[in-house]
Amino acid sequence: MAYTVGDALLDQLADHGVRTCFGVPGVHNLPFWVGAGTGRRPRVLGVRHEQAAGYAADAAARATGGLGVALTTTGPGFANALAAFGEAWASRSPLLLVSSETPLAPRRRSGHDDGLLHGMRSQAAAVEHGFGARAVSARDGEQALAALPELAAHALAAGRPAYLGVPADVLASAWSGAVPGPAAPPPVGPDPAAVAAAATALRGRRVALWAGARAVAAEDDLRRLALLLGALVVPTYQARGLLADLPGTVVAPPHEPVVAAAIAACDVLLVVGDDLHGMTTRNWRMPVPGTVVALTDDEHASLGDLDLAARVTGDVATSVRALLDALGETTPTAPAPDGAALTAQVLDDVAGDPRTAAAAQFVRTVEDGWPADGALVVDMCVAGYWLGGYSRQPRARRLQYPVGWGTLGFGLPAAIGPAAHGIPTLAVVGDGGAAMGLGELATYRQERLPLALLVVSDGGYGMLRYDQDVAGDPHRGVDLVEPVWEDLARAFGLRCTRTDDPGAGLARALTQARDGLACGDQWLVVLEQRFRPPRTTSPRWREA
């Protein structure tokens, strides 16, 4: 059998440490399936919808720190993955979307392929103009094989998704040339003057260290920096579990008044590896210290349009080390704030409020009920908002949460990604979002993945129902018919249990699900609860 461009691309992915790609076969991208999984090449784990391929690849990247890869076919298959591409963009996830494009031979002289099967004007332009992403539509095998290492290096260095399109006839064509290896990461050392300005702004000041997704890879150096500065550490959603062992780390969201006040009481806000999204700053209404310093690997990040005393641009880990060198033996002006006490105050308040006590119990039960070495993948649902904002994570990369972009339907299919890497995974979804990906239960079963699905059933879109209540509007479009979950589980070969108790009842169900992984059982756990949304949700941002 001839060695094809598709084979060579798979070999390049193997060179980048990719063991599993996620995709759906189509008539144009079948060459990937012919060569996948042979020798050292990654396997292609087949999902039921291209959106799931993107979500799974994104979640695999978040869980492992490596490159996530989704494979789609031309036109509709590619378009199906765009929601996942957008989520990866917003959450700073290194995803590589590789898609076939219409074959070159039958294209019109204009170059347009919108009259061909699956054709559209430009797949690359859809992600370039829609997201500002780096994208290449290759015209031949040489260009495709030159582009993949560059795009992979960019995705990993920038924490952004990238796109490679290859015409179907090019993908299937024989290849006898060289296969380029991984590209060297771009030199992105920080500007010494910017580092010096940052050190001057931080020295002898009380610091709140705001850590985002791109800070996770710099955890060891960031620990040294936090201890040196005596900083209050505030991990964002994508960095939950980072520096969990430090006394100054607060495990409660900045939307809570006592946490916001502690941040504002500092002299300097040091932003590391984050873009200061609206969802974490209450659309930039969060009070901040008078001095703001940022370490970012994205020169275009707006950082909330704050006036910065210093902005250090470059690889985050390199910038943190440079800042440590510039600070020298700085002595903190005061002991580190007691992050544990702040956290306890928030969690005690939540647990003591009868309106949110059940949600607090739910969070504790899930915390205790899933192994520390496992993954927790949550969706855009009220239960997910509670876990995303209030759960204590023992390590970074354990929690995956689509804020980000706010991508409903993420949780159920995204859980495939970590599970495909052998990580015991719990997906927590609402009944509304689950409906978007129920076909992936077939993927769960066919691949015998080590995961369980927890559906928190509140009869539809609980968050939107609350929005309508706050606005004084009638319920419209938010009350949904659910499947009979027991019958659905049986149809896909899963086991099912149901409870309305977020405490002991749920704990027993999670124990069953966790223990079942050892013998190949997969559990669908249904929790019947309607939780009040937490303060991290926009209708509650203005509460005192």
N, C-alpha and C positions, 0 to 999 in steps of 0.2 A: 504494500500500500504506500502511495506517495506521501512524502513529508510535506505538509501544507503550511500555508501562512497561519491557519488556525492552530496547528500543532506548535508552531514556533511561538505564538503568543502565549499559549499555555505553558510552554517551557519558561518564558520570561516571567510569568506569574509565579511559577515555582521558585525562580531565582529571587523573588521578593518575599519568599516565605509564605506564600498563599497555599493553604492546604485544601480549602473548600471554596468553591464559587457557588452562587445561587442563581438559578435562572429557570426559564421556561423555553423549551425548544420550539423553533419555528422553521419553516422551509428555508429561510435564508441563513440561519445560524447553526444549522445541524453539524457543520464541521467541528464545532467545539465539542459536541457530544461524541463524535467519532474518536477523538484523541484523548478525551479527559480520563483521568484516573489511571493511566498507564505509566509505569515507571514512577518518576517523581512528580509527575504532573498532578495538579489539583483535581479532585473530583468535582463534578457539577451536581449539586443537590437540587433536584427538581422540585419546584414549588408549584402552586396551582394558579398563581397570578403574578404578573411582573412587579406589581407594587410590593408584594411579599418578598420578592427577590431583593429589591432595594432595601426594604426595612431589615431583613435578615442580615444582609451584608453590612449595613450601618451598625447594627447591634453587635455583630461579630467584631467589627473594628473597635467599638467602644469597650467591649469586654476584654480584648486581647492587646489593644494598643497597636495592632498591625493594620495592614491594608485590607479593607473589605471590598469584594468584587461581586458585581451583579452582571449577568449576561442576559441580554434581551434580543429579540428579533426586531426587524424593521417596522417602522411606522406605529401601528397600534400597540405593539409590544413595548417599544421604546416609550411611547406616550404614557402607557400605564405606570411606568416607573417614575414619572416626574414628581409625584407627591413625595416619594421617598427621597429623591434627589434633593428636593427643597428642604426636607427635614434634616438631612445630613449637612446641608449648607448652613442652616441656622444653628445647628448644634455642634458645628466644628468637628465633623467626623470625616476621616480619610477614606472616602468611598470612591472606587473607580467603576464607572458604568461603561461597559463595553457592549456595543450593539452592532449588529449587521445593518447595512444600509442597502438601498436598491442596487442591483448589479449595474456596473458601468456600461456594459455592452448595449443594452437597449435604451439607454437614456437619450433624450432628444438633444439636438445640437445646442439648444439653449442651456443645457445642463440641468434643467428642471426634471424632476422625476415624479411629479405629483400626478401623472397619468398612469403610472405603473402600479402594480400590485404593492400595497403597503407604502406607496410613495408619499413624500411630503417635501416641501421646499428645502428645508434644511434642519436636520436633527441637531446639528452642532449649534446653530443659531438659537434654537429654543432654549438651550441652557446658557449660552453666552449672554444673550440679551435678557433672559428671564432672571438669571441669578448672578451674572457677572463671572461665571465659572470658566475655567480653562477647558477648551474643547478642540478636538482635531477630527476632521473628516478626512481620512486617508484616501489617496488616489491610487496607491499601489502598495505592494507588500513591503517595499523598502521604507516607505513613509510610515506605514502602520507600525513596523517593528522599531523604527527610530523613535516614534512618538510614545509608545507604552512606557519605557523606562523614565522618560521625562515627565509624563503625566503622573506616574506613580510617585516619583520623587517629590513633585509639587504637592500632591494630595497629602503625603506624610509630613512634609515640612510645613505646609500652611494649615493643615487640618481642615481642608475643604474638599468636596467632591470634584471629580474631573470626568471628562467624557472622551471616549475614543470610538469613532465610527469607522467601520470597514465594509466596503461594498461586498455583497454576497459572493460575487465571482472572484474577487480578490481573496476573500477568506478561504475559499475552497481551492485556490490555485496552488500548484507545487512551488516549493521554496528550496533553493539550494545554496543561498547566500549565507552570510554571517548572521548570527542572532545576537544583537547587542545585549550586554548585561546591564545590571542596575546602574543608574546614573548617580554620580556623586551628588550629595545634597548641596544646594547652593550655599555659597559663603554668606552668612547673614550675621556676622558679628556686630555687636552694638557699637554705636558711636561713642567714643570715650568721653566726649564733652557732655553727651546726654546722661551717661552713667554718673559722671561727676556731679551734674546738677541734681540727679535723683538722690545721690548720697547726701548732698548738702541739705536737701529738703527733708530728709528722714532723720538725720543725725540728731540725737537728743530730743526727739519728739515722741508723743504717744501715737501709735500707729494701728490702724485697722487694716488688716491684710485681706483683701477681697480676692479669692482664688477661683478661677474659672477652668473650663475644660482643658485649655492648653497648659495649665499649670501642673496637671497630673503627672506628666512625664518628668517633671523637675522636682518630684516630691522630696527626695533626700536633701537637695540643696535648699529647697524652700523651708524645710524643717530647720536647718541651720539659720536661715534668715529670720524666721519667725522667732526663734529663741534669742537671737542676737538683738532683735528690736523689742522683745517683750510684747509682741503684737497680739491683739485680738484677731483671731483667724475666722473668716466667714466664707466657707465654701459655697459656691453656687450649686444649682441643681446638677450640672454635669461634673462637678468635683466632689459630690457628697462622699464621705469616707476619707477624704484627703486629710492627712495630719490628725486623724481621729484620736491619736494617743496624746496630743498636746493639751495641757490644761487651759490654754487660751483659745481653744477651738470651740465655737458655739455650734451646736447641732439643732438649730431652729432657724427659720427663715428671717431675713431682714424685714419682712412685712410686719412682724410682730413688734409692737411699740417699744418693748424693753430692749430688743435687739437693735432696732433703728436708733434708739436714744444712745445706746452704747457706742455705736458707730459714729454718730454725730458728735459725741463727747471727745473723740480722739482729735489729735492735731492734724493728722495726715491720713488720707485714704490711699493706700497702695494697691492698685489694681494689677493683678498678675494673670495673664493669659485669659482675659475675658473681654467681651465687647460692651459690657454694661447694658444688657438688653432691657427693653421696657418691662417685660414680665418679672424681672427680678428687682427692678427699681421703682415699681409702680408708675411706669411711664415717666421716669426721671423726676418724679416728685419726691423721692426719698431724700431727706436732708443729709448732706455730706459735710465732712470737715472742710475748713477753708482752703486747705492745700491738698491737691490731688496729684499723684504720681502714677504713671502707667508703664508697665512692661508688657509689650504686645508683639506678636509676630505678624500682625496684619496692619500694614501702614495705612490702609484705607478705613479702618474701624473708626466710627464716629465717637465712640466712648461717651455717648450722651451729650456731645457738644460741650463738655465741661472745659473750663479753663484749666490747663495742666501746668503745674510747676515744672514738670519734666516728663518727657515721653521717650522711652527707650524702645526702639524697634529692632527686632531680630529674633533669632531662636530663643525661646523663653528660658530654657535651662542655661544656655550660654549667658544670657543677660543676668540671670539671678546670680551666677557665679561671679560675673564681673562686678555686680553691685556688692557682693560680699567682700570682694577684694578691696573695693573703693571705701567701704565702711570701716574696714580694719577691725579694731578691738572696741567698737562702740559699746558703751554701757547703757542699758535701758534706763529711761528717766524714772520709771516706776515698775513695780512687779506687773507681770502680764495680767490682764483682766481674767476673772474667773469664768471661763466659758462654760464650765460644767454647771455653775450656779445659775447663769443666765438660762441655759438650756432647761434646767430643772424647774425654774420659775415659769417658763413658757409651758412646759409639758404639764406641770401641776395645774396651771390655770385652765388649760384645755380639758384635762381630765376632771376638774372640779366643776366645770360648767355643764349643767344637765343637757344643754343643747348639743354639746360636742363630746360628751363622755363616751358614747358608744364608738365614735370615730377614734378617740384616743386609745380605747381598749383594742380596737381593730389593729391600729398601728403596732402596739406592743405585741399582739399575738403573731402578726406576720414577722416582726423582728425576731422573735424567739423561735418561730416555727420553721424557718428555712436555714439551711447550713451556711456558715460564714463564707465557705469557699464557693457557694453557688452564686447565681445571678438573679436579680429581681428586676423584671421588665414590666413597666406599668404604662397604662394608656391615659389618654385625656378623658378622665372620668373623675367623679368626686373622690372615690377611693384612691385613685392614682394621685390626685392632688395632695391628699393627706400623706401618703407614703413618700411622694416626691419631696415634700417640704418638711416633714416632721420625723421621719424614721431615722434611727441611728444606724449608720452603716459602718461595719468594722474595717472596711478597706475601700480604697478608690476602685472604680470600674465595676463595682457590684451592682449599683443602681443605674438603670437606664430609663430616661424619662423624656418624652418628646416636647420639651419646652426649652430651647428650640422654637420650633415653628408653630407648635400647638396642633399636632397632627393626629386627629381622631382616627382610630383604626390601626395605630402603630403596634400596640402591645401584643396581640395574639400572634401575628406573623413575625414580628421582630424577635420574639423568644426563640425562634428557630435558629438564629445566628449563634448565640452563645452555646445553645444545646448541641449544635453541630460540632462544636469544639470540645465536647465532653463535659461541659460545665452544667451541673444540675441547675435548672432554670425554672423559676416560677413566674408565670405571666399573670398580671392582675389587671382585669378589664371590667368595664361596665357592660351591661347587656346590650346597650345601643351600639357601642363601638365594636363589640364582638361580632355583631351581625355582618360587618364589612369583610370579615376574613374567615368565616366559618369553613370555607373550603380547605383551609390550611390544616384543619384537623386531620384530613387525609394525609397530609405531609407528616404531621406528628407521628401518625401510626405507621405509615409505610417506612419511614426512616428509623423507627424505634428510638426516638429522641428522648434524652433524659430530662423531661419537663412535665410540669403540671400546669393546669389552667384554673385560675380562680376568677369566677364571674361574680361580681357584686351586682345583684339584681335589684334595680329600683324602678323597673317598669318603663324604661325609656331613657331619655336624656335628662338625668337628674340635675346637672348643672344648668342647663337651659331652662328647665322648669323653675329653678330657683331664680334665675334672671327675670323670668316673667312675673314671679311672685313679687320680687323687689320693685319691678316697674309698675305693679298693679294691673298687669295684663292677664287676660284669660290664657289658659293652657292651650297652645296650638302647636301641633307638630312634635310634641315632646313625650306623649304617652304612646308607647309602642307595644304591639303584641310580641311576646317572647315565644321561642320554641319550648317544647317540653324537653328540658335539658337532659333528663334521663334517657329519653328516646333518642335524642341527638347523639349523646355519648355512645349509646349502644350501636347506633348505625355506623359509627366510625371505629368501633372496637375499643373504646375508652370505658373506664369505670367512672361512676358518678356518685356523689353524695351531696346532701343538701342540709343546710342549717340556717337558723335565723339568729344564732348566738355568736357575736364577734369575739367572745372570750373562749370559754372551755370548749364549746361546740366547734368553733373554727379550729382551735388548737388540735382537737382530735382528728379533724379532717385533714389538716396539713401534715400531721404525723403519718396518717395513712398514705398520703400522696408522696411524702418524702421516703418512707420505707418501701413503697411500691416500686420506686425507681430501681432498687436492687434486683427485683425479679422481673423487670420489663413491663410493669404495669404503668399506665398513664391515667391520671385522675383528672376529672373535671369536677371542681368543687364549686357549688353554688351557695353564696351567702345572700340571704334576703335581708337587705338593710337599705334604708334611705338616710344617708348621712348629711348633716348640714355642711356646706362647703367651708373650707378653712379661710383664713385671712389672706392666703396667697392668691385667691381668686379676685378678679377685678371688682365685682359688686361689693366686696368688703374692704377695699383699699382705704376708703375714707372713714372707716369706723375709728373711734377713739381707742 
